[in-house]
């Protein structure tokens, strides 16, 4: 856990309204306040961001006219971003992007195309080479939004051996080997039909993962086998109160670095659900719901000290800041009036 007075971070946004692209900010970790919010780079719909381990480069989902893809930036000392290059192709832009620990491989997930793509990165210059490999999913599910495949997440397993790819449209978690960046299908975990799996986070022990579903608003506890890249479901627990019957769509999921607490966001109920992790079974027990003080929380993040949590409310264009009790996992509101137009993703530099 980092012990600094200030932490630098970035917001990714939709640019359909007043947003100019990517915004930088500073978290004052002494006084518990978000400060110095300002434009860092102009880019169309940079809805998801990923920062290299060495903090030299930031990668973003990118859109340009009728084409979509990924863009790379150098992170300057000032916090501003300097454009390096982009790789774009005809059609919709991706919705998720991630970089591996070696900073030489990038994965993106394309919701509209139902595909996962891998790109070779130059670890020295940060430049993005052409698409190495593309895995296109096929199928459908029982929900009306599952008329075809909708890939929503593409990340690396902690051992670096596989790409873990989640497809909301076909209710699957698919593992691919990364043979020189080539995506080769290895294992499939079918998720309950109609649940709409969305995002994934690994426990620090690297043997357990927690998956957030969008339609059924559940967290699934999964056992991960590094030997063959397979997953096995151990538990499903709702992120909503039992009496909540209105529309809700699960969004982001994160875990504390000590592996004791899992947090999951609800769009509709507009809350963050806190869960305690059992130290032996790694199953979850509900702790509390905390209002995000806005509408449609698309993402949130624990700051590098993990004393704070920041949540982005997409539809109300505001960001909320909470203090976090490391012992109980509970969140306490500090600030909710930070204005960011159509915020989606929030990421900190690595400390």
C-alpha positions as CSV (number, residue, x, y, z in Angstrom):
1,X,0.0,0.0,0.0
2,X,1.5,3.3,-1.1
3,X,2.2,6.0,1.4
4,X,2.2,9.3,-0.4
5,X,0.6,12.7,0.2
6,X,-0.7,13.0,-3.4
7,X,-1.7,10.6,-6.1
8,X,-2.2,11.2,-9.8
9,X,-5.0,9.7,-11.8
10,X,-7.1,9.9,-15.0
11,X,-10.7,9.8,-16.0
12,X,-11.9,8.3,-19.3
13,X,-15.2,9.6,-20.6
14,X,-17.8,9.6,-23.3
15,X,-17.4,12.7,-25.5
16,X,-21.0,12.8,-26.8
17,X,-21.6,15.9,-24.5
18,X,-19.2,18.4,-23.0
19,X,-16.3,16.1,-22.5
20,X,-13.0,16.8,-24.4
21,X,-11.6,13.3,-23.8
22,X,-9.2,12.2,-21.0
23,X,-9.0,14.2,-17.8
24,X,-6.2,14.2,-15.2
25,X,-6.7,14.8,-11.5
26,X,-4.8,14.7,-8.2
27,X,-6.0,13.0,-5.0
28,X,-4.9,14.9,-1.8
29,X,-4.5,11.8,0.4
30,X,-3.8,13.9,3.5
31,X,-6.9,16.0,3.4
32,X,-9.1,13.6,1.4
33,X,-9.9,15.7,-1.6
34,X,-9.9,15.5,-5.4
35,X,-8.1,18.4,-6.9
36,X,-6.7,19.8,-10.1
37,X,-9.1,18.2,-12.6
38,X,-8.1,19.3,-16.1
39,X,-8.1,18.0,-19.6
40,X,-5.1,15.8,-20.3
41,X,-5.7,14.7,-23.9
42,X,-8.4,15.3,-26.6
43,X,-9.8,12.0,-27.8
44,X,-13.2,10.7,-29.0
45,X,-14.9,8.4,-26.5
46,X,-11.9,7.2,-24.5
47,X,-14.2,5.2,-22.3
48,X,-11.6,2.8,-20.8
49,X,-8.0,3.3,-19.9
50,X,-5.0,1.2,-18.9
51,X,-1.6,2.4,-17.6
52,X,1.7,0.6,-18.1
53,X,3.4,-0.8,-15.0
54,X,6.2,1.7,-15.3
55,X,3.8,4.7,-15.5
56,X,5.3,5.8,-18.8
57,X,2.4,5.1,-21.1
58,X,-1.4,5.3,-21.0
59,X,-3.6,3.3,-23.5
60,X,-7.2,4.2,-24.2
61,X,-10.1,3.0,-26.2
62,X,-10.3,5.3,-29.2
63,X,-12.9,6.3,-31.8
64,X,-12.4,8.4,-35.0
65,X,-15.3,8.9,-37.3
66,X,-16.5,5.4,-38.4
67,X,-13.4,3.7,-37.0
68,X,-12.5,2.4,-33.6
69,X,-9.5,0.9,-31.9
70,X,-6.8,1.8,-29.3
71,X,-4.5,4.9,-28.8
72,X,-1.3,5.2,-26.9
73,X,0.0,8.3,-25.0
74,X,3.2,9.2,-23.1
75,X,2.6,10.3,-19.6
76,X,4.4,13.6,-19.0
77,X,5.7,14.8,-15.7
78,X,3.0,17.5,-15.8
79,X,0.3,14.9,-16.0
80,X,-0.6,15.8,-19.5
81,X,-0.6,13.1,-22.2
82,X,1.4,13.2,-25.4
83,X,-0.1,11.2,-28.3
84,X,2.1,8.4,-29.6
85,X,0.0,6.6,-32.1
86,X,-3.2,4.6,-32.6
87,X,-4.5,1.5,-34.4
88,X,-8.0,1.9,-35.8
89,X,-10.2,-0.3,-37.9
90,X,-13.6,0.2,-39.6
91,X,-16.5,-0.2,-37.2
92,X,-17.2,0.3,-33.5
93,X,-14.5,1.0,-30.9
94,X,-13.7,-1.4,-28.1
95,X,-15.1,-1.1,-24.6
96,X,-12.1,-2.4,-22.6
97,X,-8.3,-2.4,-22.8
98,X,-5.5,-3.9,-20.7
99,X,-1.7,-4.1,-20.8
100,X,0.4,-6.9,-19.5
101,X,3.1,-6.6,-16.8
102,X,5.9,-6.6,-19.4
103,X,4.3,-3.7,-21.2
104,X,4.7,-5.5,-24.6
105,X,1.2,-6.8,-25.2
106,X,-2.2,-5.1,-25.2
107,X,-5.7,-6.7,-25.2
108,X,-8.9,-5.1,-26.1
109,X,-12.6,-6.3,-26.0
110,X,-15.1,-5.1,-28.6
111,X,-18.7,-5.2,-27.4
112,X,-20.2,-4.5,-30.7
113,X,-18.0,-6.8,-32.8
114,X,-18.0,-9.6,-30.2
115,X,-14.3,-9.9,-30.4
116,X,-11.1,-9.8,-28.5
117,X,-7.9,-8.4,-30.1
118,X,-4.2,-8.6,-29.2
119,X,-1.7,-5.9,-30.1
120,X,2.1,-5.9,-29.9
121,X,3.5,-2.9,-27.9
122,X,7.0,-1.5,-28.1
123,X,7.9,-1.4,-24.4
124,X,10.5,1.3,-25.0
125,X,8.6,3.8,-27.1
126,X,5.0,2.8,-26.2
127,X,4.0,2.5,-29.8
128,X,1.2,0.1,-30.8
129,X,1.8,-2.3,-33.7
130,X,-1.0,-3.7,-35.9
131,X,-3.5,-6.3,-34.5
132,X,-1.6,-9.5,-33.9
133,X,-4.7,-11.7,-33.4
134,X,-8.5,-11.5,-33.2
135,X,-10.8,-13.9,-31.6
136,X,-14.4,-13.5,-32.8
137,X,-17.2,-15.0,-30.7
138,X,-20.5,-16.4,-32.0
139,X,-23.8,-17.2,-30.3
140,X,-26.6,-15.6,-28.4
141,X,-28.4,-15.7,-25.0
142,X,-31.9,-15.5,-23.6
143,X,-31.9,-11.8,-22.7
144,X,-33.0,-9.3,-25.4
145,X,-29.5,-7.7,-25.3
146,X,-27.9,-11.0,-26.0
147,X,-28.9,-11.1,-29.6
148,X,-25.3,-11.9,-30.5
149,X,-21.9,-12.0,-28.9
150,X,-20.8,-8.9,-26.9
151,X,-17.3,-9.2,-25.6
152,X,-16.9,-6.9,-22.5
153,X,-13.6,-7.6,-20.9
154,X,-10.2,-8.9,-22.0
155,X,-7.5,-9.1,-19.3
156,X,-4.4,-11.1,-18.4
157,X,-4.4,-13.8,-15.8
158,X,-1.9,-13.1,-13.0
159,X,0.5,-15.7,-14.2
160,X,0.7,-14.0,-17.6
161,X,-0.1,-17.3,-19.4
162,X,-3.6,-16.5,-20.6
163,X,-6.0,-13.9,-21.7
164,X,-9.2,-14.1,-19.7
165,X,-12.1,-12.8,-22.0
166,X,-15.7,-12.3,-20.8
167,X,-18.5,-12.2,-23.3
168,X,-21.8,-10.8,-22.0
169,X,-23.8,-11.8,-25.1
170,X,-23.1,-15.5,-24.9
171,X,-22.6,-15.9,-21.1
172,X,-19.1,-17.2,-21.2
173,X,-15.7,-16.7,-19.7
174,X,-13.2,-17.9,-22.3
175,X,-9.5,-18.4,-21.6
176,X,-7.0,-18.1,-24.5
177,X,-3.3,-19.0,-24.5
178,X,-1.0,-16.2,-25.6
179,X,1.3,-17.9,-28.1
180,X,3.5,-15.0,-29.2
181,X,0.4,-12.8,-28.7
182,X,-1.8,-15.2,-30.8
183,X,-5.1,-15.9,-29.1
184,X,-5.8,-19.6,-29.1
185,X,-8.8,-20.9,-27.2
186,X,-8.0,-23.0,-24.2
187,X,-11.0,-23.3,-21.9
188,X,-14.6,-22.1,-21.6
189,X,-16.6,-21.5,-18.4
190,X,-20.3,-21.3,-19.2
191,X,-22.1,-18.8,-17.0
192,X,-25.8,-19.1,-16.0
193,X,-27.8,-18.2,-19.1
194,X,-29.1,-14.6,-19.1
195,X,-26.7,-13.4,-16.4
196,X,-24.6,-11.2,-18.7
197,X,-21.0,-11.6,-17.3
198,X,-19.1,-8.3,-17.5
199,X,-15.8,-7.8,-15.6
200,X,-13.3,-9.8,-13.6
201,X,-10.8,-9.3,-10.8
202,X,-8.3,-11.7,-9.3
203,X,-7.6,-12.3,-5.6
204,X,-4.0,-11.5,-4.6
205,X,-3.4,-15.2,-4.1
206,X,-3.9,-15.6,-7.9
207,X,-6.0,-18.8,-7.4
208,X,-9.4,-17.1,-7.0
209,X,-11.3,-14.6,-9.2
210,X,-14.4,-12.6,-8.7
211,X,-16.7,-12.0,-11.7
212,X,-19.4,-9.3,-11.9
213,X,-22.5,-10.0,-13.9
214,X,-24.5,-7.1,-15.5
215,X,-28.0,-8.6,-16.0
216,X,-28.3,-10.7,-12.8
217,X,-26.3,-8.3,-10.7
218,X,-24.2,-11.0,-9.0
219,X,-20.6,-11.6,-8.0
220,X,-19.4,-15.0,-8.9
221,X,-16.6,-16.5,-6.9
222,X,-14.4,-18.6,-9.2
223,X,-11.5,-21.0,-8.7
224,X,-8.7,-20.5,-11.2
225,X,-6.4,-23.3,-12.4
226,X,-3.1,-22.0,-13.7
227,X,-2.2,-25.4,-15.1
228,X,-4.9,-25.4,-17.8
229,X,-6.4,-21.9,-17.6
230,X,-9.8,-23.2,-16.5
231,X,-12.3,-21.7,-14.0
232,X,-14.8,-23.3,-11.7
233,X,-17.7,-21.5,-10.0
234,X,-17.8,-21.7,-6.2
235,X,-20.5,-19.1,-5.3
236,X,-23.0,-16.6,-6.6
237,X,-24.1,-13.7,-4.4
238,X,-26.4,-10.8,-5.3
239,X,-25.1,-7.2,-5.2
240,X,-28.7,-5.9,-4.6
241,X,-31.0,-5.7,-1.6
242,X,-33.6,-8.5,-1.7
243,X,-36.5,-6.0,-2.0
244,X,-35.0,-4.0,-4.9
245,X,-37.1,-4.7,-8.1
246,X,-36.2,-1.8,-10.4
247,X,-33.8,-1.9,-13.4
248,X,-30.2,-2.5,-12.4
249,X,-27.1,-3.3,-14.3
250,X,-23.9,-4.4,-12.6
251,X,-20.8,-2.6,-13.6
252,X,-17.3,-2.5,-12.1
253,X,-15.7,-4.9,-9.6
254,X,-12.5,-4.4,-7.5
255,X,-10.7,-6.0,-4.6
256,X,-8.4,-4.6,-1.8
257,X,-4.8,-5.6,-2.1
258,X,-4.9,-7.6,1.1
259,X,-7.7,-9.7,-0.4
260,X,-10.1,-9.0,2.4
261,X,-12.8,-7.0,0.7
262,X,-14.5,-7.1,-2.7
263,X,-16.5,-4.0,-4.0
264,X,-19.0,-4.1,-6.8
265,X,-21.0,-1.3,-8.4
266,X,-24.7,-1.2,-9.2
267,X,-26.1,1.1,-12.0
268,X,-29.8,1.7,-11.2
269,X,-29.6,1.0,-7.5
270,X,-26.6,3.5,-7.8
271,X,-24.5,2.0,-5.1
272,X,-21.3,0.2,-4.3
273,X,-21.8,-3.2,-2.6
274,X,-19.1,-4.2,-0.1
275,X,-18.3,-7.9,0.6
276,X,-16.1,-9.5,3.1
277,X,-13.9,-12.3,1.8
278,X,-13.7,-15.5,3.9
279,X,-10.0,-16.1,4.5
280,X,-10.3,-19.9,4.0
281,X,-13.1,-20.5,1.4
282,X,-12.7,-17.1,-0.3
283,X,-16.5,-16.9,-0.5
284,X,-18.2,-13.6,0.1
285,X,-20.4,-12.2,2.8
286,X,-22.4,-9.0,2.3
287,X,-21.3,-6.0,4.4
288,X,-23.1,-2.8,3.2
289,X,-24.5,-0.7,0.4
290,X,-23.1,2.8,-0.1
291,X,-24.8,5.3,-2.4
292,X,-22.7,6.7,-5.2
293,X,-24.3,10.1,-4.8
294,X,-25.2,10.2,-8.5
295,X,-26.7,8.4,-11.4
296,X,-25.3,5.3,-13.2
297,X,-21.9,4.5,-11.5
298,X,-19.9,3.1,-14.4
299,X,-16.6,2.6,-12.6
300,X,-14.8,3.1,-9.3
301,X,-11.3,2.6,-8.0
302,X,-9.4,2.2,-4.7
303,X,-6.6,4.7,-4.5
304,X,-3.0,3.5,-4.2
305,X,-3.1,3.9,-0.4
306,X,-6.5,2.1,-0.3
307,X,-7.6,4.7,2.2
308,X,-10.0,6.1,-0.4
309,X,-12.4,5.1,-3.1
310,X,-13.5,7.2,-6.1
311,X,-16.7,6.4,-8.0
312,X,-17.7,7.8,-11.4
313,X,-21.4,8.6,-12.1
314,X,-21.8,8.6,-15.9
315,X,-25.3,10.0,-16.3
316,X,-25.1,12.7,-13.6
317,X,-21.5,13.8,-14.6
318,X,-20.2,13.8,-11.1
319,X,-17.5,11.9,-9.1
320,X,-17.8,10.8,-5.5
321,X,-14.9,10.3,-3.0
322,X,-15.1,8.1,0.1
323,X,-12.7,7.2,2.9
324,X,-12.3,3.5,3.4
325,X,-11.9,1.7,6.7
326,X,-9.3,-1.0,6.0
327,X,-10.6,-3.1,9.0
328,X,-14.3,-3.1,8.3
329,X,-14.2,-2.4,4.5
330,X,-16.8,0.3,5.0
331,X,-17.0,3.5,3.0
332,X,-17.7,7.0,4.2
333,X,-18.6,9.9,1.9
334,X,-16.2,12.8,1.7
335,X,-17.0,14.6,-1.5
336,X,-19.6,14.3,-4.3
337,X,-19.5,17.6,-6.1
338,X,-16.6,16.9,-8.4
339,X,-17.8,17.6,-12.0
340,X,-16.6,15.4,-14.9
341,X,-18.7,15.3,-18.1
342,X,-19.9,11.7,-18.7
343,X,-17.2,9.9,-16.7
344,X,-16.7,6.2,-17.3
345,X,-13.3,4.9,-16.2
346,X,-11.0,6.0,-13.4
347,X,-7.4,4.9,-13.1
348,X,-4.4,5.8,-10.9
349,X,-0.7,5.7,-11.7
350,X,1.1,2.8,-10.1
351,X,2.8,3.7,-6.8
